[in-house]
Amino acid sequence: MKIHIFYEGTKYRFRGWKKAVVLIEKIIRSEKRIPGEINFVITTDEVLIPINSEFLNHNYNTDVIAFASNSGRIINGEIYISKDTVKENAINYNVSLDSEILRVMIHGILHLTGYRDKTNREKEIMHQIEDKWLAKHFD
């Protein structure tokens, strides 16, 4: 397993990275999958909007985009996170930036393991799973 974090165009650094890696591995294994090569890229809206437009045909801000390159049960992929949008969400939800970054990291991992959020019910399921893992992380 190799989980990496990269930063592009931001001075922000995610605190608690090592503890988050342990949580990410637990999440993947709880889904009966094997952690593989996973790259997180924390960046800005300026970088993420063109990616969102090119690959998803969405011309707006988003907090996270996940690209899976799984091989059978092995979870591989890249997860792009906009620190700008996540910061806005953290303010709106009255949580810390690091907590909200962790939530979208979990969200991205859930996408890599096969979860979708197109419908309200799918969104609700993902949010419940995110809450469960966040609670475990902060216990």
N, C-alpha and C positions, 0 to 999 in steps of 0.2 A: 504494500500500500504506500502510495506517495501522494500526500495532500500538500499542495503548495498554495501560498498566497502571494499575489503580486499587486503592486500599486501602480496606477498610471494616471498621472496628472493631478495627484492629490497628496497633500502632506499628511493626511490622516493615517494613523496606524491603529489597527484593531488590537486592543489589549485583551489578554486572555486567550491568545491564539492556540497555545498548546492544549489548554483544557477544551477548547472548541473542537480540535482535531479528534480527541478521544470521544466526544459526543457524536461527531459526524460518523465515526466508525461504528459506534453503537447503533445509530439510526439505520445505517446501511445493513448491518448484520441483523437487526430486528426485522428487516424486510426480506430476510433469507437470501441476501445478496453478499457479494464479496467486494470490499473496497479495492479499487484499482488506482489509476492515475487520475487525480482530480485537481484541477487548477481553479482557484478563485482569483478573479481580477477585480479589485476595488478601484473604481474610476469615477468619472464625472458624467453629468447629463450630456455634456458636449461630446463625449466619446460614445456614450450608450445610445443616444437618439439615432445616429446613422446606422448602428448595428440593428436596432429595433426596426428601423425602416427597411433596411436591405433584406433581413432574414425573416421578418414577421409581417412586413407591409404595414407597420404601425408607425405613424409619424408623430409620436408623443413620448413624453418622459415615462420611464418605468423604473422600478426599483431593482429588478433582477431579471436576467435572461439566462436560461440554462440550455446548453448544447450537449446532448448525450452522444457518446461514441462507445456505448457498452459493447461488451463481448460476452454473450451468454449471460451468466449470472454476475460477471465482473462489471462493476460500475466504474465507468470512465467518463470524463467530460470536463467542460469548462463552464464556469458560472460567473457571469459578469454582474457586478453590483454597482449601482450609482450611489455614491456617498451623498450626493446632493439631494436626490429624491428620498433616500432613506432618512436623511437628517430632517427633512420636512415632515415625514411620517412620524419620526420619533417625537417631534414637537407636538404634532396633532394628537398622538396617543399618550403623551406625557410619560415617555420612557426615555432611558438613556440611549445615546447613539449606538454604543456598543451592544446593548440589548437588541435594538432593532436590526443592527447589522447581523447579529447571530440569528434572528428570526428569518431574515431573507436568505441567509446561508442554508438554514434548515429547509426553507421553501425550495431553494434550488436543488438541494439533495433529493427532496421528495419528488421533484420533476424528473431527476435522473433515474429514480427507482420506478417511475411509471405513473405517478399521480398527475392528474390534470386539474385545471381550475377554470374550465370554460363555462360551467353552469354554477348557479348559486349553491347547489348541493355539493358539488365538487369543491368549491371554495370553502364551504363550511367544514367539510371533512379535513381539508388541508390545514385550515386554521386550528381546528381542534388538535390535530397531531402536532403542529408547531407549538401550541400552548403546553401540551404534555411534555415535550422535550425541553422546552425552555424552563419549565418548572423543575425538571430533573437537574438541569444544568445549574440552576441557582439555589438548589437545596443545600 
